[in-house]
Amino acid sequence: MSLDKSLKGKGRLARARSVLTRDERIAKLKEEARWEEGQSPFGLPKIRVVKSTIGKKKKKKAADEEEAAAEGEVKKDEA
């Protein structure tokens, strides 16, 4: 019997996690200066998890540069 791909190695998680552990949430709150020592670790506020996207910005940036170059050429023609 084969093992389902979702049950394979724990360290091989490919997608971004949308939930942080309590320790991770407390560390994030400390970075944002929203954590006070002695505060209860229960009932923590929600923490937004930023998902990073790689590669899409380069494509947009290149397209924006091409548009800017085209606009620059149009403005030169008008002058």
C-alpha positions, 0 to 999 in steps of 0.5 A: 500500500502506498503512502498518500503524498499529503502524509509524506515528510513533515519538513517537505511542506511546500505551501505557506502555512496560514496558522502560526504556533503560539511561540511563533505568535508571541515572537511576532508580537515581541517584534511588533512591540505588542507583547508585555512580559507577564501577559497571559499566553492564552487569548492572543490577538490574531497575527497576519501571515504574509505570504511571499510570492517569488518571480511575479514582481520581476515580470511586472517590473519589466513590463512597467519599464517597457511602458515607461520607455514607450511613454518616454518615446511618445513625449519626445515625439511631441516636443 
